Amino acid sequence: MKRLGTWLLAAVMAIGLLCTMAPKTALAVELRNAADAKLAEQQAGLVDLNNASVRRFQQFPGMYPTLAGKIVVGGPYESIDDVLNLDLTQRQQELFEKYKDNFTVTNPEVALNVGFDRINDGQYR
């Protein structure tokens, strides 16, 4: 009788342990904050003009740092073409048109736009 009780107790504990582990995994996905979600979108390939730092423009020759700084400071944007309303030289307009397909515009995320983090995000070589 003791063995049966021990086996039942072990089974109940194992089931309880499995049941408590499953919701935590699902909950962890739900706890992702808005800043992390925006950063994940940025890593998908397109540069978000309303949330990206200046350093994200280094991959486009000629845009970093001058044109990138103008774009970052000039936001927020409703569409990609709003960048052309900035005070840009002819060369800067041509560069932007050249790389235009690499950009997207989403709603600005407060966590990514507070202070000067978009100009100097603290990443140094």
N, C-alpha and C positions, 0 to 999 in steps of 0.2 A: 504494500500500500504506500510505503514511503517513496518507492521508486516512481510510482505513478504520479504522486504529488510533485515530486521533483521534476519529472518530465513535463507535467502540465504548467508548472511555474516557469520553467525554462521556455516553453512555447509561448506563453503569454508575454514574457519579457521580450522575446525575440520579435513577436508581432508588434508589440508596443514600440520597440526601438525602430522598426521599419516604418511604422506609421508616423512617428515624429520626425523622421529624416526627410520624407518626401515633401511635406509642405515647406520646409526650409529652403529647399532647392527652388521651388516655384516662387517663394517669397523673395529670394535673392534677385531674381530677374525683375520683379516688380519694383524693387528698391533703387533701381538705377536712376540717378538724378538727371535733371535736364541738361546740365553742362556736359556730363559724360555722353549723353545721347547726341548732342551737337558735335562733340569731338569725334564720335564714331562716324557720323555723317561726313565730316571733313576728311577722314581717312579713307573714305570710299572712292576718292579720286578727284572729285570736284572741289574747288576752293570756294567756300562760302564768303561772299563779299561783306556780309554784315557781322561775321563772327571770327574770321580768320585773323591771325597775327601777321605782321609784316613779313616774318620769316617764311611763311607759306608761299610767298611769291618768288622765292629764290629759284625755284625750278623753272621759271620763265625768264630766259636771258633778256636783259634790258629793263625789266620791271622793278628789280630790287636795287636800291632802297627807295629811290625818289618817287617813282610812280606808285609803288606799293604804299608808301607813306601817305600820298595824296588820297588813294582809294580808301585806306583805313580811316583816316581822319574825316573824309568827306561823307561817310555813311550816316545814317542807315539808308538803304536803297530799297525801292519798291520793285525794281526790275534791274536786270544787268545793264541795260542801255542807259540807266540813270547816271552811270559813271561818266558818260560822255558829256554830261552837263557841268562837270568840274572844269576848272581852269587848266586845261591840258595843252601842251604844245602839239604841233602836227605830228611829230614823231611819237609822242606818248599815245595819241589817239590811234595811230597806225599799230603800235604795239598792242594796245588793248584789243583792237579789232582782230589782230592775228591770233590772240590767245582766248578770245571771247568764249569759245566752246568749252573751255576748262573751268568756267565759273558757274556758280549758282547763287541764288539769293533766297535766304530763309529769314524768318523772324529773328531779330537780335535777341540773344540770350544774355540776361543781365550778368550772370556769373562770368561770362567771357568778355564783357565790355566795361567792367568797372576799372577805374584808374587808368594807368598807362600800360596795362598788360598787353594790349594789341600792338603797341609800338615796341616795347621792350619786355618780352615774355621771359627773360632770365635764362635763355639758352645761349651758351657761349661755347665756342670751339676750344 
